[in-house]
Amino acid sequence: MLLIKNIAKIVGVDESGRLRVKGADMNTLGQIDNAWLLADGERIADYGTMDTMPEIASDTEVVDAEGGMLFPSFCDSHTHLVYAGSREQEFIDKINGLSYEEIAKRGGGILNSADRLHEASEEELYEQAMERIREIVSMGTGCVEIKSGYGLSTEDELKMLRVIRRIRETSPITVRATFLGAHAVARKYIGRQAEYVDLICREMIPAVAKEGLAEFVDVFCDQGFFTVEETEKIMRAGAEYGLVPKIHANELAVSGGVQVGVRNKALSVDHLERMGAAEIEVLRDSGTMPTMLPGAAFFLEMPYPPAREMIAGGLGVALASDFNPGSSPSGNMKMIVSLACIKMRMTPAEAINAATLNGAYAMGLSKDYGSITRGKKANFFLTCRIPSVEFVPYAYTTPIVRRVFLEGREVK
């Protein structure tokens, strides 16, 4: 048993049983002042105000929050954090005025990372990725989705996914894996895109499924990458092997990716820097979670997704970091929450809900993660003393996470 006492405020309390929060409800964030929380093993057993704290067994571990707040761990539903090396030269190219598409045409971007990954061993990739995992855990993330997509060959995609499996087996963080062979067209298939799509469907997906390496299949359905028709073909091939669709959509243009995602029951459609009324309408009554990645819009100086219009249209939205070497080299979900507030005019409550419960939903995990709820996994962090919940996004570089607990155990 683990007892946390003297908590100034428990944030993200949700006893409704809902798996996601939508529309105007996103601006409500359950809170308990002057509180305690009890975990029994890996799950939350109970909580309440300090004047109701129960007698505890002598072998219970007691942690004094010392007036800090307790938040549910962030649930980061879109990352590419398994990669070889960094791409700061492209950062300089951006400063010098080149666009994302221009860098890609010069052999940079995803193909650059694919070349580097091909040369790296599984051990090298694992060690690099674990440094990033330790970093994001220390900043409050407790669940993470990790995509392949820097392999672009059957052998190298499997190599990436095996690294992700090893992270899942050796790290305290909860991991979901996504096969993203359709991240770009492999270098040797340039000019033969249809053949590459066939390779994904006929060889890569069956090989991934044979080893049980992924829960999801993803496609970069956007201008200059994969068409709606190719996306549908890949998603249907994945579905034959039990892979649930996710989509990169509408980052560079209104691509039709949202519509094809909803049509194929994608769990999430991600990016959405370019969204209109038609996309909001098709998402409204679907089970698909629109997921926004403001770190990429910030780093690439692109338009931000229209969060206010989406929420006003009754949608729930999720926030994720897009942690990757080219367009969002950060997994700091606190910063993502700040960007959502500053650049997309989301309220702190909306942004925190989007980064916790709705992020968990976008990984199929919100039954067990994403809120402070009796029976859910005891994934949370304690802050230093802060004056308010709103201080979290307001003080956008101030480190606030003091102690991290995942499945009822402190991570040090």
N, C-alpha and C positions, 0 to 999 in steps of 0.2 A: 504493500500500500504506500501511496505517496500523498502527502497533504501539503498543499501550498496555502499559506495563511498571510494575512495582512496585505491583501491585494487591494490597491486603491480602486481599481475598476476592472471587472472582467468584461471584455469587449467581444462581440460576435456571438452572444448567447442566442440560440435558436431552438425553441421547443415545438416548432410547428410540424416537423417531419418532412418539410418540403425538400426537394433535391436541388432546387435553384430558386433564385429570387428575380422577379421581373418588374419592369415598369416603375411606377411610383413607389412600390414596396422596396426598391433598392435603396431608398433614402432612409430606411429604418434599420438601425443597428442595435440589436439587443445588448443591454448593459446591466451589470450589477455592481453597485458601489460597496466599498469596504467589505471585501468578500474573502471566501476561502474556496478551494477546489480540492476534491479527493479523487485520486486515480487508483483503480484496483487493477494491477497488472498493466496491460497496454491500453485500457479503456477508461474513459471518464465515468466515475461512479456517481458523483454528486457534487453540488456546489450550493452556495447560499451566502447570506450576509454573516459577518463575524459574530453577531449576537446569537446565531443559530448553529455555530460550529459544534459538531458532535464530539463526544469522547472518542479517543482513538486508541488502537492497540499499541502496546509498548514497542512493537517491532516496526511501526510505521515510520517511514522516512519523512521528516518534517523540513520544509523549506520555507524560509521567511522571505516573502516578496519585498519587504522593506518599503512598502508604499509605491512600488512600481505597478504597472498595469499588466494584465495577461491578455494576450491576443491569440486567436487560432493561427497556426502556422500558415504562411502563404502557400498557395497551390499554383505552381507555375506550369501551365499546360502547353507551352510551346517553346522548346529550346532545341539548339543544335550543338550542345556543349561538348560532344566528342569530336574533336578536330585536331589536326596536327599543325602546331605553330600558329603564328598570328599574321595579320595582313596589314600592318601599319603603312606599308608603301602605298596601298590603295587609299588609305586615309589621307596621305599627302596628295594623291591624285585628285581626290574629292576637293581638297582645299584649293587645288589649282584649277578647279572648274569642270572636271570630268563628271559625267552622270554615271549612275549605276549601270545603265545599259551600255554606255561607252566603255567603261572599265571591263565589262563582261566581253565585249567584242574584241578587246585587245588581249584576251586570254586570261584576264583576271577573274575575280569573283569566284563563283562556285567551282569552276574548272581549275582555278589555282589551288583551292583547298583539296580538290580531288587528286591533283598531281602530288601534293605533299602527303596526303593520307596514304596513297599507294606505296610510298617509300617507307612509311612508318610501320613498326611492328605493333601487334596487339598490346604488348607490354608497354611500349612507349605511349600509345594512345590511352591506355588505362591510367598510367601514372599522371599524364597531363590532365585527363578528365577528372581524376579524383582530387586534384588541387582545386579545380573549379567547384566540385561538389562540396568540399569542405568550406569553401568560401560562401556559397549560397546558403548552406545550412547555418553558418554563423550569422548570416543576415536575416534569418527567420523563415527560410523556405523549408517545408516539410514533405511536400510531394512535388515531383517533377516529371514531365514527359520529355523524352529525349528522342530525337529523330536521327535516322541514318541520312544518306543523301550526299555525302562527300566521297562515296565509293564509286558509284556509277558503273560498276561492273559487278557481276554476281559474286565473285570472290571478295571484293573489297566491301560491298554492302554487307555481306555476311560477317566480315571482320569487324565492322563497326557495330553490328547488332550483338555480336558475341561480347564485345567490350561493354555494351550497355547491360547485357545480362550479368556480367561480372560485377558491375557497379551495383546492380540490384541485390546481388548475393552478399556483397561485402560492406555495403554502406547502410547506415541507419535510416536514410531517406527512402521514401516510397517512390518507386520508379515505374513508369509506363514507357513502353518502347513503340516507336512508329517506324515502319519501313517507308522510306522516301526515295526510292530509286528514281522517281520522276521529279527530281529536283532541278535537273538540267539534262540536256542531251550530252552523253559522253563524247569526249573529244573525237574518238575514232568513228563515231556515228553522225558527226555533223554533216548535214546534207542528206542524211538517211534517217530522219526522225521516226518514220513509220516502222522501220526495222528495229529501232531502239525500243519503241513502245511494245513491239511484239516480244522482244527479249525480256522486258519487265514482266509481261503477262505469262509467257510460256516457260521461262526459266527462273527468273528471280523470285517471283511470288511463291511458286511451289517449293523452292529451296528454303526460303524463309519459313514457310509453314512447316516443312518437314522437321526443322530443328526447334519449332515453337518459339521463335525469337522475337515476335512482335504481336501486339494487340491491335494495332491500327495500320492502315495504309493511307498514304498522303500523296497529293499531286500538286505541283506548282502550276495551277491553272491561271495563266496570265499572259499578257501581251509579250510575245517573244519567247514564250516557254511552251506550255502544252495547251492544246485547244480543248474546248468543251467536249468534243467527240472523243479525243484521246483520253481525257480525264475520265469520262464515263466508262470507257473500255477498261481502264486500269482498275477503277473502283469495283466494277462488276467481277473482274478477275480476282481481286482480293476477297470479295464477298464469298466467292466459291470456296475459299479456304478459311472463312471465319474472321477475316480481317475487317474491322469496322472502319468506314471511311472518315478521313479528315481532309481538309483542303486549304491550301494557300490560295487566296482569291482576292481580286480587286486591289492589289497593291499598286500596280502600274497602270491599270486601265479598268474600266467596267467590263469585266471579262466573261460574264455569264457563269462564273465559278460559284456564286452563291446559289443560283437556281439549280445548277447540276448537283451541288452538294445536298440541298434540301430534297431534291428528287430522289437521291440515292441514300437518304437517311443518314447523312454525315453527322457525326457527333458534334463537330464544330467546323466553322468556316473562319479562317484566320487572316489577319491583316486588315482588310476592309477600309483602307485609306480613301478609296473611291466608292461611295455608296449613294444610292438614290432611293426614292420612294418605292420603286418596284422591288428593290432588295429587302427593304424593311417589311413590306407587305408579305413577301413570300416567307420570311422568317417568323412572322408573328405567331402563327399557330403550329409551328413545327417543333420538333424536339432538338433542333440544331442550335448550338450555342455560338453566337457571333463573338469572336475573340479579337480584341484589339491589342496591338503591339506598339505602344507609343515610343518605346526605345528605338525602334527602327526608324520611325518618322522623325524623331529628334536627330538621330545620327546622320540620316540621309537628307535632312532638310526637306522632307516631303510633307504634303498635307496630312493633317491628323484625321483619324476617323471621326465621323459626325456623331459623337456619343450622345449629345443632348437630343438630337432628332431620333436616335434609336431608342433611347429610354422613353421619350415622349410618345413614341409609337408603340409602347407596351412591351418592348423587348427587354429581356435580361441580357447583360453583356458580361464578358469575362475580360480580364487583363492578364497578359503574360509578357515575359521579358524578351523572347526571341533571341536569347543568348547565343551568339554565333560570332565568328571572327571577322565577318565582312560588313554587316549592316547593324549590328547591335552587340558590341563586345562587352556586355555587362549582364549579370544575372541578379542585380540588386532590385528586388521587388518593391522595396520601400521607395526607391527612386521612380519606379514605374507608377506607383500610386500617386506620387507627387506630380509627375508629368500628366497623369490623367486629370488631376485637379487643375493644374496651371494651364495646360494647353487645350484640354477638351472640356473644361468647365464642369467636370463631375464633382459632386460634393465629396467630402472625405468619407461619409458613410457609403455612398455609392461605390467609390473606388475600392474601399476595403472589402465590401461584399463581392465586388468583381474579382478581386485578387485572392479570395478565400473560397467561399461556398461555390460561386459560379466557376472559378478556376477548377475546383474539384469536379464539378459536373462535366466540364469539358474533357476530363480524363476518365469519366465513368466511375468516379470515386466519392461522390458527395453523400452516399449512404453512410460512409465511415469517416469522412474527413471534411474540413472546410468550415466548421463552426464548433462552438462550445455547446455540446449537447450530451446529455446522459446517454451512455452506450456507445458513443463515437470514440475513435482512437484518440488517445491523450497526446495530441500533437499541438504544442503551443509554445510561445516564448514569453518570457518576462522582460519588461523594460526597466530601465533606470527610472527614477522619478521624473515624470513629465507632467506638464500642467493640464493637458487635455488630450482627447483623441485627435483633435484637429492639428495638434502640434506635430503629429507623425508626418503628414504630407507637407505641412508648412515649413518645418526645419529640414529641408530636403537633403542635406548632406550630414546632418547630425546623427552619429551612431546611437541608437536607442536600445538595441537588443542586448540584454545583460546575461540572460541564461536561456538555453534552448532545451526543450524536452520533446522527444519523439517516441511515440508509443510507450509513454510513461517512464522513460528513462532519460536522464540528463545527458546531453551530448557535450563533451568538453574538448 
